[in-house]
Amino acid sequence: MKMSKRQYRIGELAKALDVEKFVIRFWEKELGIKSYRSKGGQRFYEEKDFKKFETIKNLLYDKKYTLAGAKKELENLKKGRNVIASQSVPKITISDYEQKLTLLKQELLRVKQELLKVKETL
């Protein structure tokens, strides 16, 4: 999906990539990606960021890389080396699953709290 604006908020980026916002935050943290922040702390992204996250999604979802494998491939791509295909990719570790599970639990807790607030207002 081609993005046409100059800067995007995290929700717009997540929607364009068809992932949840917490996934973007997780990838930022785990892959050491820095986003531009407004004075209020809001994340903003440019077209180059979209392309980087699109590559990450492709590596993780389509090519079944682990986070460690994706991070290594991003470093190779940054250095102008394309090493993908023939190299073996490390297996997904229990630690990867535990990290994902922790993020999902946090997101579920946040959603639960929001639902309780909605319930109180009704």
Summary of the structure (lengths in Angstrom):
residues: 122
radius of gyration: 16.5
end to end distance: 38.6
largest distance: 57.3
contacts: 280
relative contact order: 0.11
helix: 61%
strand: 6%
